[in-house]
Amino acid sequence: MLSTISILLIAPLIAVLLTAFVFQSYQVDGPSMETTLHNNDRLIVWKVAKTWSRITGNPYIPNRGDVVVFTEPSLSQYGQEPGKQLIKRIIALPGERVVVRNNQVTVFNSDYPEGFNPDETLPYGQEIKHDTNIDGEWTVGKNDVFLMGDNRFNSLDSRIFGPVNSGNIVGKLAVRVLPVDQIKRF
């Protein structure tokens, strides 16, 4: 009897800890990541690296090209509910400069002072819908990242609200689990 009660008390605690620090489920809402992800796709977001960065006191900076879930505090300015989680792709890292002009993204850094287009150099490039209706130039801060949706014409992203503080990143996309015929590891 006591062991059954213990299990009933401990199981929810373990579930909460796993969801808070290890992984979480996420459902895509909208077309901003098409053709990589589609509306209502169910995903698993890996949070261990983010948890480790909090433990060690270091910023969590995923790799360029990674797809991440994050929160953006200013979303209410754009007609979205505050606290809503978004999913986008990391285009630029801390200290880099991003220029978007004529449907081209160019990232400038110390390794590439003349700039490079991550959409052309990284494997995700064939998934991108390049047409963009927003041109501009941004400098990414020390603990920030620049995020864009793969469907550039229909994405609320860093081109609108600017670079995102890495502290607002929830975790990295690990697996699409639904629809079943499109299961994929990222």
VEXZA-153701 format. One record per atom (N, C-alpha, C): residue in one letter; z, y, x; atom name. Coordinates in nm, 4 decimals. Example, Ala and Ser with C-alpha at 12.3 -4.5 7.8 and 13.67 -1.06 7.14 Angstrom:
BEGIN
SITE   code         zz         yy         xx   site
SITE      A     0.7800    -0.5690     1.3190      N
SITE      A     0.7800    -0.4500     1.2300     CA
SITE      A     0.7800    -0.3300     1.3200      C
SITE      S     0.7080    -0.2250     1.2850      N
SITE      S     0.7140    -0.1060     1.3670     CA
SITE      S     0.7870     0.0030     1.2900      C
END
This chain:
BEGIN
SITE   code         zz         yy         xx   site
SITE      M     0.0000    -0.1192     0.0831      N
SITE      M     0.0000     0.0000     0.0000     CA
SITE      M     0.0000     0.1260     0.0878      C
SITE      L     0.0875     0.1274     0.1888      N
SITE      L     0.0979     0.2433     0.2769     CA
SITE      L    -0.0299     0.2631     0.3567      C
SITE      S    -0.0925     0.1534     0.3998      N
SITE      S    -0.2175     0.1651     0.4752     CA
SITE      S    -0.3308     0.2195     0.3872      C
SITE      T    -0.3337     0.1819     0.2612      N
SITE      T    -0.4346     0.2332     0.1689     CA
SITE      T    -0.4165     0.3832     0.1483      C
SITE      I    -0.2961     0.4269     0.1311      N
SITE      I    -0.2676     0.5697     0.1138     CA
SITE      I    -0.3043     0.6459     0.2406      C
SITE      S    -0.2734     0.5885     0.3554      N
SITE      S    -0.3085     0.6529     0.4826     CA
SITE      S    -0.4594     0.6709     0.4952      C
SITE      I    -0.5342     0.5678     0.4603      N
SITE      I    -0.6804     0.5749     0.4672     CA
SITE      I    -0.7325     0.6816     0.3712      C
SITE      L    -0.6766     0.6853     0.2516      N
SITE      L    -0.7200     0.7838     0.1526     CA
SITE      L    -0.6895     0.9274     0.1976      C
SITE      L    -0.5854     0.9452     0.2760      N
SITE      L    -0.5514     1.0780     0.3256     CA
SITE      L    -0.6309     1.1146     0.4519      C
SITE      I    -0.6536     1.0188     0.5380      N
SITE      I    -0.7193     1.0452     0.6661     CA
SITE      I    -0.8711     1.0566     0.6511      C
SITE      A    -0.9321     0.9768     0.5635      N
SITE      A    -1.0787     0.9776     0.5490     CA
SITE      A    -1.1341     1.1169     0.5166      C
SITE      P    -1.0785     1.1892     0.4187      N
SITE      P    -1.1325     1.3241     0.3930     CA
SITE      P    -1.1130     1.4193     0.5117      C
SITE      L    -1.0033     1.4035     0.5832      N
SITE      L    -0.9783     1.4874     0.7002     CA
SITE      L    -1.0845     1.4620     0.8072      C
SITE      I    -1.1161     1.3372     0.8300      N
SITE      I    -1.2201     1.3021     0.9277     CA
SITE      I    -1.3551     1.3576     0.8824      C
SITE      A    -1.3858     1.3466     0.7539      N
SITE      A    -1.5128     1.3994     0.7017     CA
SITE      A    -1.5214     1.5508     0.7221      C
SITE      V    -1.4143     1.6220     0.6970      N
SITE      V    -1.4129     1.7672     0.7155     CA
SITE      V    -1.4308     1.8019     0.8632      C
SITE      L    -1.3632     1.7317     0.9508      N
SITE      L    -1.3755     1.7579     1.0947     CA
SITE      L    -1.5172     1.7291     1.1455      C
SITE      L    -1.5774     1.6199     1.0993      N
SITE      L    -1.7144     1.5879     1.1398     CA
SITE      L    -1.8115     1.6964     1.0941      C
SITE      T    -1.7959     1.7422     0.9701      N
SITE      T    -1.8841     1.8465     0.9168     CA
SITE      T    -1.8616     1.9795     0.9872      C
SITE      A    -1.7401     2.0103     1.0229      N
SITE      A    -1.7096     2.1379     1.0879     CA
SITE      A    -1.7541     2.1419     1.2338      C
SITE      F    -1.7468     2.0293     1.3034      N
SITE      F    -1.7662     2.0319     1.4480     CA
SITE      F    -1.8783     1.9436     1.5034      C
SITE      V    -1.9310     1.8497     1.4255      N
SITE      V    -2.0269     1.7533     1.4804     CA
SITE      V    -2.1652     1.7681     1.4168      C
SITE      F    -2.1749     1.7597     1.2863      N
SITE      F    -2.3042     1.7716     1.2194     CA
SITE      F    -2.2840     1.8199     1.0775      C
SITE      Q    -2.3926     1.8690     1.0191      N
SITE      Q    -2.3893     1.9058     0.8784     CA
SITE      Q    -2.5254     1.8803     0.8176      C
SITE      S    -2.5268     1.8675     0.6879      N
SITE      S    -2.6505     1.8542     0.6136     CA
SITE      S    -2.7016     1.9948     0.5816      C
SITE      Y    -2.8327     2.0098     0.5752      N
SITE      Y    -2.8926     2.1386     0.5424     CA
SITE      Y    -3.0180     2.1126     0.4605      C
SITE      Q    -3.0402     2.1942     0.3574      N
SITE      Q    -3.1611     2.1827     0.2763     CA
SITE      Q    -3.2456     2.3076     0.2953      C
SITE      V    -3.3729     2.2884     0.3308      N
SITE      V    -3.4649     2.3993     0.3518     CA
SITE      V    -3.4868     2.4703     0.2189      C
SITE      D    -3.4796     2.6037     0.2235      N
SITE      D    -3.4980     2.6855     0.1041     CA
SITE      D    -3.6106     2.7847     0.1303      C
SITE      G    -3.7304     2.7506     0.0863      N
SITE      G    -3.8434     2.8412     0.1016     CA
SITE      G    -3.9469     2.7923     0.2005      C
SITE      P    -4.0564     2.8701     0.2148      N
SITE      P    -4.1717     2.8282     0.2949     CA
SITE      P    -4.1742     2.8835     0.4379      C
SITE      S    -4.0678     2.9467     0.4851      N
SITE      S    -4.0738     3.0196     0.6124     CA
SITE      S    -4.0958     2.9315     0.7357      C
SITE      M    -4.0695     2.8015     0.7267      N
SITE      M    -4.0879     2.7134     0.8422     CA
SITE      M    -4.2071     2.6183     0.8261      C
SITE      E    -4.2920     2.6432     0.7252      N
SITE      E    -4.4111     2.5587     0.7095     CA
SITE      E    -4.5049     2.5827     0.8266      C
SITE      T    -4.5651     2.4888     0.8836      N
SITE      T    -4.5873     2.3532     0.8377     CA
SITE      T    -4.4892     2.2527     0.8990      C
SITE      T    -4.3972     2.3025     0.9805      N
SITE      T    -4.2997     2.2138     1.0445     CA
SITE      T    -4.2032     2.1551     0.9421      C
SITE      L    -4.1494     2.2400     0.8566      N
SITE      L    -4.0544     2.2005     0.7530     CA
SITE      L    -4.1010     2.2586     0.6198      C
SITE      H    -4.0643     2.1919     0.5109      N
SITE      H    -4.1082     2.2356     0.3782     CA
SITE      H    -3.9878     2.2576     0.2877      C
SITE      N    -4.0098     2.3372     0.1838      N
SITE      N    -3.9052     2.3638     0.0860     CA
SITE      N    -3.8427     2.2326     0.0380      C
SITE      N    -3.7116     2.2296     0.0343      N
SITE      N    -3.6297     2.1160    -0.0120     CA
SITE      N    -3.6209     2.0000     0.0867      C
SITE      D    -3.6801     2.0098     0.2054      N
SITE      D    -3.6558     1.9071     0.3071     CA
SITE      D    -3.5063     1.9003     0.3339      C
SITE      R    -3.4545     1.7801     0.3532      N
SITE      R    -3.3124     1.7624     0.3870     CA
SITE      R    -3.3039     1.7315     0.5356      C
SITE      L    -3.2125     1.8030     0.6022      N
SITE      L    -3.2021     1.7954     0.7473     CA
SITE      L    -3.0602     1.7631     0.7907      C
SITE      I    -3.0481     1.7154     0.9133      N
SITE      I    -2.9188     1.7016     0.9792     CA
SITE      I    -2.9184     1.8007     1.0956      C
SITE      V    -2.8165     1.8846     1.0984      N
SITE      V    -2.8011     1.9862     1.2022     CA
SITE      V    -2.6905     1.9410     1.2970      C
SITE      W    -2.7213     1.9343     1.4259      N
SITE      W    -2.6287     1.8895     1.5299     CA
SITE      W    -2.5461     2.0083     1.5782      C
SITE      K    -2.4123     1.9966     1.5727      N
SITE      K    -2.3244     2.1085     1.6042     CA
SITE      K    -2.2385     2.0876     1.7291      C
SITE      V    -2.2550     1.9755     1.7969      N
SITE      V    -2.1675     1.9427     1.9099     CA
SITE      V    -2.1794     2.0458     2.0228      C
SITE      A    -2.3018     2.0861     2.0582      N
SITE      A    -2.3193     2.1843     2.1667     CA
SITE      A    -2.2536     2.3168     2.1305      C
SITE      K    -2.2652     2.3582     2.0061      N
SITE      K    -2.2011     2.4822     1.9596     CA
SITE      K    -2.0489     2.4672     1.9671      C
SITE      T    -1.9980     2.3537     1.9240      N
SITE      T    -1.8536     2.3285     1.9307     CA
SITE      T    -1.8050     2.3324     2.0748      C
SITE      W    -1.8796     2.2705     2.1652      N
SITE      W    -1.8415     2.2684     2.3064     CA
SITE      W    -1.8413     2.4098     2.3642      C
SITE      S    -1.9368     2.4907     2.3253      N
SITE      S    -1.9413     2.6282     2.3766     CA
SITE      S    -1.8201     2.7077     2.3301      C
SITE      R    -1.7752     2.6835     2.2076      N
SITE      R    -1.6536     2.7516     2.1589     CA
SITE      R    -1.5314     2.7054     2.2368      C
SITE      I    -1.5244     2.5775     2.2677      N
SITE      I    -1.4098     2.5240     2.3426     CA
SITE      I    -1.4057     2.5826     2.4832      C
SITE      T    -1.5234     2.5924     2.5463      N
SITE      T    -1.5293     2.6412     2.6848     CA
SITE      T    -1.5349     2.7934     2.6945      C
SITE      G    -1.5556     2.8614     2.5815      N
SITE      G    -1.5625     3.0071     2.5826     CA
SITE      G    -1.6950     3.0630     2.6301      C
SITE      N    -1.7984     2.9791     2.6363      N
SITE      N    -1.9314     3.0232     2.6780     CA
SITE      N    -2.0196     3.0442     2.5553      C
SITE      P    -2.1176     3.1350     2.5654      N
SITE      P    -2.2098     3.1498     2.4515     CA
SITE      P    -2.2978     3.0264     2.4374      C
SITE      Y    -2.3324     2.9939     2.3146      N
SITE      Y    -2.4226     2.8820     2.2871     CA
SITE      Y    -2.5649     2.9359     2.2794      C
SITE      I    -2.6444     2.9057     2.3796      N
SITE      I    -2.7837     2.9498     2.3840     CA
SITE      I    -2.8729     2.8254     2.3883      C
SITE      P    -2.9306     2.7872     2.2736      N
SITE      P    -3.0232     2.6732     2.2734     CA
SITE      P    -3.1495     2.7066     2.3529      C
SITE      N    -3.2387     2.6127     2.3644      N
SITE      N    -3.3624     2.6304     2.4398     CA
SITE      N    -3.4694     2.7005     2.3564      C
SITE      R    -3.5609     2.7657     2.4255      N
SITE      R    -3.6762     2.8252     2.3585     CA
SITE      R    -3.7532     2.7122     2.2890      C
SITE      G    -3.7933     2.7371     2.1672      N
SITE      G    -3.8657     2.6374     2.0891     CA
SITE      G    -3.7771     2.5548     1.9983      C
SITE      D    -3.6447     2.5529     2.0230      N
SITE      D    -3.5539     2.4789     1.9355     CA
SITE      D    -3.5495     2.5440     1.7974      C
SITE      V    -3.5325     2.4619     1.6956      N
SITE      V    -3.5144     2.5106     1.5590     CA
SITE      V    -3.3639     2.5067     1.5303      C
SITE      V    -3.3102     2.6218     1.4861      N
SITE      V    -3.1664     2.6326     1.4655     CA
SITE      V    -3.1350     2.6861     1.3264      C
SITE      V    -3.0170     2.6523     1.2794      N
SITE      V    -2.9610     2.7086     1.1569     CA
SITE      V    -2.8610     2.8148     1.2002      C
SITE      F    -2.8622     2.9291     1.1310      N
SITE      F    -2.7745     3.0400     1.1683     CA
SITE      F    -2.7428     3.1235     1.0453      C
SITE      T    -2.6476     3.2125     1.0608      N
SITE      T    -2.6174     3.3107     0.9572     CA
SITE      T    -2.6548     3.4479     1.0096      C
SITE      E    -2.6949     3.5353     0.9209      N
SITE      E    -2.7279     3.6735     0.9567     CA
SITE      E    -2.6469     3.7652     0.8654      C
SITE      P    -2.5499     3.8386     0.9224      N
SITE      P    -2.4608     3.9214     0.8407     CA
SITE      P    -2.5305     4.0269     0.7556      C
SITE      S    -2.6481     4.0729     0.7949      N
SITE      S    -2.7137     4.1822     0.7219     CA
SITE      S    -2.8081     4.1345     0.6111      C
SITE      L    -2.8033     4.0084     0.5731      N
SITE      L    -2.8993     3.9549     0.4760     CA
SITE      L    -2.8973     4.0260     0.3415      C
SITE      S    -2.7829     4.0767     0.2995      N
SITE      S    -2.7763     4.1419     0.1688     CA
SITE      S    -2.8685     4.2633     0.1623      C
SITE      Q    -2.8970     4.3276     0.2756      N
SITE      Q    -2.9902     4.4402     0.2805     CA
SITE      Q    -3.1310     4.3988     0.2419      C
SITE      Y    -3.1611     4.2719     0.2521      N
SITE      Y    -3.2965     4.2216     0.2282     CA
SITE      Y    -3.3043     4.1370     0.1011      C
SITE      G    -3.2079     4.1559     0.0116      N
SITE      G    -3.2089     4.0860    -0.1164     CA
SITE      G    -3.1626     3.9424    -0.1107      C
SITE      Q    -3.0995     3.9031    -0.0016      N
SITE      Q    -3.0487     3.7664     0.0124     CA
SITE      Q    -2.8974     3.7670    -0.0035      C
SITE      E    -2.8427     3.6526    -0.0395      N
SITE      E    -2.6975     3.6440    -0.0529     CA
SITE      E    -2.6314     3.6442     0.0845      C
SITE      P    -2.5259     3.7241     0.1019      N
SITE      P    -2.4553     3.7274     0.2309     CA
SITE      P    -2.3972     3.5895     0.2622      C
SITE      G    -2.4007     3.5527     0.3875      N
SITE      G    -2.3463     3.4229     0.4281     CA
SITE      G    -2.4453     3.3087     0.4150      C
SITE      K    -2.5634     3.3363     0.3580      N
SITE      K    -2.6655     3.2316     0.3451     CA
SITE      K    -2.7102     3.1884     0.4847      C
SITE      Q    -2.7263     3.0583     0.5029      N
SITE      Q    -2.7754     3.0069     0.6303     CA
SITE      Q    -2.9280     3.0023     0.6271      C
SITE      L    -2.9884     3.0439     0.7380      N
SITE      L    -3.1334     3.0410     0.7534     CA
SITE      L    -3.1695     2.9415     0.8627      C
SITE      I    -3.2955     2.9011     0.8650      N
SITE      I    -3.3437     2.8122     0.9701     CA
SITE      I    -3.4707     2.8716     1.0284      C
SITE      K    -3.4724     2.8872     1.1613      N
SITE      K    -3.5857     2.9486     1.2318     CA
SITE      K    -3.5972     2.8867     1.3706      C
SITE      R    -3.7031     2.9275     1.4417      N
SITE      R    -3.7299     2.8776     1.5758     CA
SITE      R    -3.6945     2.9842     1.6794      C
SITE      I    -3.6337     2.9416     1.7913      N
SITE      I    -3.6011     3.0340     1.8998     CA
SITE      I    -3.7281     3.0654     1.9776      C
SITE      I    -3.7593     3.1956     1.9833      N
SITE      I    -3.8791     3.2433     2.0513     CA
SITE      I    -3.8441     3.3063     2.1853      C
SITE      A    -3.7329     3.3811     2.1900      N
SITE      A    -3.6948     3.4502     2.3136     CA
SITE      A    -3.5448     3.4373     2.3361      C
SITE      L    -3.5079     3.4421     2.4631      N
SITE      L    -3.3705     3.4205     2.5087     CA
SITE      L    -3.3090     3.5515     2.5576      C
SITE      P    -3.1784     3.5507     2.5897      N
SITE      P    -3.1111     3.6732     2.6330     CA
SITE      P    -3.1833     3.7420     2.7489      C
SITE      G    -3.1929     3.8746     2.7371      N
SITE      G    -3.2515     3.9554     2.8427     CA
SITE      G    -3.4032     3.9664     2.8393      C
SITE      E    -3.4684     3.8971     2.7480      N
SITE      E    -3.6134     3.9010     2.7422     CA
SITE      E    -3.6612     4.0110     2.6464      C
SITE      R    -3.7874     4.0476     2.6620      N
SITE      R    -3.8498     4.1455     2.5732     CA
SITE      R    -3.9592     4.0745     2.4960      C
SITE      V    -3.9665     4.1008     2.3658      N
SITE      V    -4.0643     4.0373     2.2776     CA
SITE      V    -4.1558     4.1451     2.2214      C
SITE      V    -4.2854     4.1183     2.2274      N
SITE      V    -4.3845     4.2074     2.1673     CA
SITE      V    -4.4688     4.1237     2.0717      C
SITE      V    -4.4808     4.1686     1.9469      N
SITE      V    -4.5671     4.1031     1.8484     CA
SITE      V    -4.6751     4.2042     1.8105      C
SITE      R    -4.8001     4.1693     1.8405      N
SITE      R    -4.9151     4.2550     1.8081     CA
SITE      R    -5.0365     4.1680     1.7806      C
SITE      N    -5.1094     4.2042     1.6764      N
SITE      N    -5.2359     4.1365     1.6441     CA
SITE      N    -5.2201     3.9850     1.6375      C
SITE      N    -5.1186     3.9382     1.5671      N
SITE      N    -5.0925     3.7946     1.5465     CA
SITE      N    -5.0571     3.7197     1.6739      C
SITE      Q    -5.0183     3.7903     1.7796      N
SITE      Q    -4.9808     3.7279     1.9060     CA
SITE      Q    -4.8370     3.7639     1.9417      C
SITE      V    -4.7623     3.6654     1.9882      N
SITE      V    -4.6260     3.6868     2.0364     CA
SITE      V    -4.6313     3.6804     2.1886      C
SITE      T    -4.5745     3.7812     2.2538      N
SITE      T    -4.5682     3.7815     2.3997     CA
SITE      T    -4.4236     3.8033     2.4405      C
SITE      V    -4.3752     3.7173     2.5293      N
SITE      V    -4.2383     3.7267     2.5804     CA
SITE      V    -4.2461     3.7652     2.7280      C
SITE      F    -4.1682     3.8666     2.7651      N
SITE      F    -4.1628     3.9140     2.9027     CA
SITE      F    -4.0251     3.8850     2.9598      C
SITE      N    -4.0208     3.8321     3.0817      N
SITE      N    -3.8938     3.8085     3.1513     CA
SITE      N    -3.9199     3.8134     3.3018      C
SITE      S    -3.8162     3.7858     3.3814      N
SITE      S    -3.8330     3.7956     3.5269     CA
SITE      S    -3.9291     3.6901     3.5818      C
SITE      D    -3.9376     3.5742     3.5184      N
SITE      D    -4.0318     3.4712     3.5633     CA
SITE      D    -4.1761     3.5039     3.5242      C
SITE      Y    -4.1934     3.5765     3.4148      N
SITE      Y    -4.3249     3.6130     3.3636     CA
SITE      Y    -4.3302     3.7628     3.3338      C
SITE      P    -4.3351     3.8458     3.4397      N
SITE      P    -4.3363     3.9910     3.4176     CA
SITE      P    -4.4605     4.0382     3.3427      C
SITE      E    -4.5685     3.9598     3.3480      N
SITE      E    -4.6907     3.9947     3.2744     CA
SITE      E    -4.6885     3.9375     3.1323      C
SITE      G    -4.5867     3.8566     3.1031      N
SITE      G    -4.5689     3.8003     2.9700     CA
SITE      G    -4.6385     3.6672     2.9497      C
SITE      F    -4.5927     3.5933     2.8502      N
SITE      F    -4.6540     3.4669     2.8090     CA
SITE      F    -4.6356     3.4508     2.6593      C
SITE      N    -4.7190     3.3678     2.5996      N
SITE      N    -4.7112     3.3413     2.4564     CA
SITE      N    -4.6482     3.2034     2.4373      C
SITE      P    -4.5212     3.1976     2.3910      N
SITE      P    -4.4570     3.0665     2.3740     CA
SITE      P    -4.5283     2.9782     2.2726      C
SITE      D    -4.5987     3.0397     2.1766      N
SITE      D    -4.6728     2.9600     2.0781     CA
SITE      D    -4.7851     2.8810     2.1437      C
SITE      E    -4.8353     2.9280     2.2566      N
SITE      E    -4.9441     2.8586     2.3256     CA
SITE      E    -4.8941     2.7651     2.4348      C
SITE      T    -4.7735     2.7896     2.4862      N
SITE      T    -4.7261     2.7104     2.5996     CA
SITE      T    -4.6290     2.5992     2.5608      C
SITE      L    -4.5712     2.6055     2.4430      N
SITE      L    -4.4767     2.5019     2.4005     CA
SITE      L    -4.5403     2.4104     2.2960      C
SITE      P    -4.4917     2.2857     2.2864      N
SITE      P    -4.5571     2.1861     2.1999     CA
SITE      P    -4.5598     2.2206     2.0511      C
SITE      Y    -4.4701     2.3058     2.0044      N
SITE      Y    -4.4660     2.3365     1.8612     CA
SITE      Y    -4.5836     2.4234     1.8166      C
SITE      G    -4.6619     2.4781     1.9081      N
SITE      G    -4.7659     2.5759     1.8777     CA
SITE      G    -4.8634     2.5363     1.7688      C
SITE      Q    -4.8986     2.4090     1.7599      N
SITE      Q    -4.9949     2.3661     1.6588     CA
SITE      Q    -4.9363     2.3724     1.5176      C
SITE      E    -4.8046     2.3857     1.5056      N
SITE      E    -4.7392     2.3924     1.3746     CA
SITE      E    -4.7361     2.5346     1.3178      C
SITE      I    -4.7650     2.6336     1.4002      N
SITE      I    -4.7469     2.7733     1.3623     CA
SITE      I    -4.8606     2.8236     1.2743      C
SITE      K    -4.8234     2.8973     1.1697      N
SITE      K    -4.9191     2.9760     1.0922     CA
SITE      K    -4.9128     3.1158     1.1513      C
SITE      H    -5.0072     3.1508     1.2379      N
SITE      H    -4.9998     3.2693     1.3228     CA
SITE      H    -5.0119     3.4023     1.2509      C
SITE      D    -5.0772     3.4094     1.1378      N
SITE      D    -5.0956     3.5386     1.0728     CA
SITE      D    -4.9607     3.6052     1.0485      C
SITE      T    -4.9436     3.7234     1.1037      N
SITE      T    -4.8188     3.7962     1.0866     CA
SITE      T    -4.8494     3.9355     1.0341      C
SITE      N    -4.7661     3.9828     0.9480      N
SITE      N    -4.7836     4.1157     0.8928     CA
SITE      N    -4.6868     4.2155     0.9558      C
SITE      I    -4.6197     4.1768     1.0609      N
SITE      I    -4.5190     4.2617     1.1244     CA
SITE      I    -4.5459     4.2683     1.2740      C
SITE      D    -4.5706     4.3880     1.3235      N
SITE      D    -4.5843     4.4113     1.4672     CA
SITE      D    -4.4617     4.4872     1.5139      C
SITE      G    -4.4276     4.4722     1.6403      N
SITE      G    -4.3144     4.5468     1.6940     CA
SITE      G    -4.2783     4.4999     1.8325      C
SITE      E    -4.1716     4.5607     1.8830      N
SITE      E    -4.1215     4.5288     2.0165     CA
SITE      E    -3.9692     4.5283     2.0112      C
SITE      W    -3.9084     4.4261     2.0723      N
SITE      W    -3.7640     4.4094     2.0701     CA
SITE      W    -3.7149     4.3652     2.2072      C
SITE      T    -3.5947     4.4088     2.2436      N
SITE      T    -3.5284     4.3596     2.3641     CA
SITE      T    -3.4100     4.2751     2.3189      C
SITE      V    -3.4011     4.1551     2.3722      N
SITE      V    -3.2972     4.0599     2.3325     CA
SITE      V    -3.1721     4.0852     2.4170      C
SITE      G    -3.0586     4.1038     2.3507      N
SITE      G    -2.9321     4.1334     2.4184     CA
SITE      G    -2.8758     4.0151     2.4948      C
SITE      K    -2.7668     4.0418     2.5643      N
SITE      K    -2.7035     3.9449     2.6548     CA
SITE      K    -2.6696     3.8114     2.5886      C
SITE      N    -2.6127     3.8135     2.4705      N
SITE      N    -2.5739     3.6898     2.4016     CA
SITE      N    -2.6551     3.6674     2.2744      C
SITE      D    -2.7780     3.7203     2.2719      N
SITE      D    -2.8615     3.7117     2.1527     CA
SITE      D    -2.9818     3.6204     2.1764      C
SITE      V    -3.0470     3.5841     2.0668      N
SITE      V    -3.1748     3.5129     2.0699     CA
SITE      V    -3.2669     3.5778     1.9672      C
SITE      F    -3.3972     3.5621     1.9874      N
SITE      F    -3.4970     3.6147     1.8948     CA
SITE      F    -3.5555     3.4964     1.8199      C
SITE      L    -3.5493     3.5002     1.6874      N
SITE      L    -3.5872     3.3872     1.6028     CA
SITE      L    -3.7021     3.4247     1.5105      C
SITE      M    -3.7952     3.3316     1.4935      N
SITE      M    -3.9058     3.3523     1.3999     CA
SITE      M    -3.9324     3.2230     1.3226      C
SITE      G    -3.9767     3.2401     1.1977      N
SITE      G    -4.0208     3.1258     1.1201     CA
SITE      G    -4.1589     3.0828     1.1659      C
SITE      D    -4.1925     2.9573     1.1456      N
SITE      D    -4.3244     2.9066     1.1848     CA
SITE      D    -4.4347     2.9590     1.0930      C
SITE      N    -4.3999     2.9959     0.9712      N
SITE      N    -4.4935     3.0578     0.8775     CA
SITE      N    -4.4755     3.2090     0.8920      C
SITE      R    -4.5375     3.2652     0.9941      N
SITE      R    -4.5122     3.4026     1.0360     CA
SITE      R    -4.5363     3.5060     0.9271      C
SITE      F    -4.6283     3.4803     0.8352      N
SITE      F    -4.6586     3.5770     0.7308     CA
SITE      F    -4.5500     3.5799     0.6235      C
SITE      N    -4.4740     3.4719     0.6100      N
SITE      N    -4.3785     3.4600     0.5005     CA
SITE      N    -4.2413     3.4183     0.5536      C
SITE      S    -4.1853     3.4998     0.6447      N
SITE      S    -4.0576     3.4637     0.7043     CA
SITE      S    -3.9703     3.5871     0.7253      C
SITE      L    -3.8493     3.5821     0.6743      N
SITE      L    -3.7477     3.6830     0.7011     CA
SITE      L    -3.6789     3.6399     0.8302      C
SITE      D    -3.7056     3.7113     0.9407      N
SITE      D    -3.6565     3.6671     1.0705     CA
SITE      D    -3.6261     3.7856     1.1611      C
SITE      S    -3.6165     3.7637     1.2908      N
SITE      S    -3.5776     3.8683     1.3855     CA
SITE      S    -3.6739     3.9860     1.3875      C
SITE      R    -3.7953     3.9675     1.3405      N
SITE      R    -3.8870     4.0811     1.3309     CA
SITE      R    -3.8376     4.1813     1.2282      C
SITE      I    -3.7559     4.1369     1.1335      N
SITE      I    -3.7004     4.2231     1.0292     CA
SITE      I    -3.5597     4.2703     1.0676      C
SITE      F    -3.4701     4.1760     1.0985      N
SITE      F    -3.3302     4.2126     1.1222     CA
SITE      F    -3.2905     4.2162     1.2686      C
SITE      G    -3.3847     4.1942     1.3600      N
SITE      G    -3.3566     4.2031     1.5030     CA
SITE      G    -3.3012     4.0743     1.5604      C
SITE      P    -3.2748     4.0752     1.6919      N
SITE      P    -3.2179     3.9568     1.7567     CA
SITE      P    -3.0852     3.9160     1.6921      C
SITE      V    -3.0553     3.7874     1.7000      N
SITE      V    -2.9359     3.7298     1.6368     CA
SITE      V    -2.8357     3.6938     1.7450      C
SITE      N    -2.7106     3.7306     1.7218      N
SITE      N    -2.6047     3.6951     1.8154     CA
SITE      N    -2.5875     3.5434     1.8169      C
SITE      S    -2.5768     3.4860     1.9358      N
SITE      S    -2.5655     3.3403     1.9474     CA
SITE      S    -2.4406     3.2865     1.8779      C
SITE      G    -2.3412     3.3709     1.8594      N
SITE      G    -2.2213     3.3286     1.7864     CA
SITE      G    -2.2487     3.2965     1.6406      C
SITE      N    -2.3615     3.3444     1.5874      N
SITE      N    -2.3976     3.3178     1.4481     CA
SITE      N    -2.4791     3.1899     1.4311      C
SITE      I    -2.5120     3.1237     1.5424      N
SITE      I    -2.5858     2.9976     1.5332     CA
SITE      I    -2.4894     2.8870     1.4909      C
SITE      V    -2.5293     2.8122     1.3892      N
SITE      V    -2.4480     2.7019     1.3372     CA
SITE      V    -2.4736     2.5764     1.4188      C
SITE      G    -2.6003     2.5482     1.4470      N
SITE      G    -2.6361     2.4283     1.5221     CA
SITE      G    -2.7862     2.4125     1.5290      C
SITE      K    -2.8268     2.3077     1.5970      N
SITE      K    -2.9683     2.2800     1.6223     CA
SITE      K    -3.0179     2.1696     1.5297      C
SITE      L    -3.1398     2.1860     1.4793      N
SITE      L    -3.2009     2.0828     1.3961     CA
SITE      L    -3.2126     1.9535     1.4759      C
SITE      A    -3.1624     1.8446     1.4195      N
SITE      A    -3.1682     1.7148     1.4866     CA
SITE      A    -3.2680     1.6207     1.4191      C
SITE      V    -3.2590     1.6091     1.2847      N
SITE      V    -3.3400     1.5109     1.2130     CA
SITE      V    -3.3749     1.5626     1.0740      C
SITE      R    -3.5001     1.5381     1.0333      N
SITE      R    -3.5362     1.5555     0.8917     CA
SITE      R    -3.5171     1.4186     0.8289      C
SITE      V    -3.4347     1.4084     0.7259      N
SITE      V    -3.4050     1.2793     0.6640     CA
SITE      V    -3.4748     1.2600     0.5298      C
SITE      L    -3.5113     1.3678     0.4643      N
SITE      L    -3.5857     1.3594     0.3381     CA
SITE      L    -3.6953     1.4638     0.3381      C
SITE      P    -3.8086     1.4322     0.2850      N
SITE      P    -3.8477     1.3084     0.2196     CA
SITE      P    -3.8560     1.1914     0.3185      C
SITE      V    -3.8306     1.0735     0.2683      N
SITE      V    -3.8195     0.9541     0.3518     CA
SITE      V    -3.9488     0.9264     0.4294      C
SITE      D    -4.0620     0.9527     0.3681      N
SITE      D    -4.1892     0.9259     0.4369     CA
SITE      D    -4.2200     1.0275     0.5475      C
SITE      Q    -4.1320     1.1287     0.5643      N
SITE      Q    -4.1521     1.2289     0.6689     CA
SITE      Q    -4.0312     1.2401     0.7616      C
SITE      I    -3.9525     1.1332     0.7722      N
SITE      I    -3.8372     1.1346     0.8635     CA
SITE      I    -3.8871     1.1641     1.0043      C
SITE      K    -3.8190     1.2564     1.0692      N
SITE      K    -3.8618     1.2951     1.2039     CA
SITE      K    -3.7411     1.3446     1.2842      C
SITE      R    -3.7389     1.3064     1.4094      N
SITE      R    -3.6359     1.3544     1.5026     CA
SITE      R    -3.6900     1.4773     1.5755      C
SITE      F    -3.6063     1.5793     1.5922      N
SITE      F    -3.6482     1.7025     1.6599     CA
SITE      F    -3.5768     1.7178     1.7927      C
END
